[in-house]
């Protein structure tokens, strides 16, 4: 019985976290892409400089 409750709780929490990540990532996508591009450009610049 306990395991079933724990299982349901884990599934619920994972589902909530997934939803939160998807929502946050959707909002932050432009920022994330911009940051990655900036980091890559900086790394390439350092490697060449």
C-alpha positions as CSV (number, residue, x, y, z in Angstrom):
1,X,0.0,0.0,0.0
2,X,2.8,2.4,1.0
3,X,4.7,1.7,-2.3
4,X,1.6,2.6,-4.3
5,X,1.2,5.9,-2.5
6,X,4.9,6.7,-3.0
7,X,4.7,5.7,-6.7
8,X,1.7,8.0,-7.3
9,X,3.5,10.8,-5.4
10,X,6.6,10.4,-7.5
11,X,4.7,10.3,-10.8
12,X,2.7,13.4,-9.7
13,X,5.9,15.3,-8.7
14,X,7.8,14.3,-11.9
15,X,4.8,15.4,-14.0
16,X,4.6,18.8,-12.3
17,X,8.4,19.3,-12.6
18,X,8.3,18.3,-16.3
19,X,5.4,20.8,-16.9
20,X,7.3,23.5,-15.1
21,X,10.5,22.8,-17.0
22,X,8.7,22.9,-20.4
23,X,6.9,26.1,-19.5
24,X,10.0,27.8,-18.2
25,X,12.1,26.6,-21.1
26,X,9.5,27.9,-23.5
27,X,9.7,31.3,-21.9
28,X,13.5,31.2,-21.6
29,X,14.2,29.6,-25.0
30,X,15.4,32.9,-26.6
31,X,17.6,33.7,-23.6
32,X,19.1,30.2,-23.5
33,X,19.9,30.2,-27.2
34,X,21.4,33.7,-26.9
35,X,23.5,32.6,-23.9
36,X,24.7,29.4,-25.7
37,X,25.6,31.4,-28.8
38,X,27.5,34.0,-26.7
39,X,29.4,31.3,-24.8
40,X,30.3,29.5,-28.0
41,X,31.5,32.7,-29.7
42,X,33.5,33.6,-26.6
43,X,35.1,30.1,-26.5
44,X,36.0,30.2,-30.2
45,X,37.4,33.7,-29.8
46,X,39.6,32.6,-26.9
47,X,40.7,29.5,-28.7
48,X,41.7,31.6,-31.8
49,X,43.0,34.6,-29.8
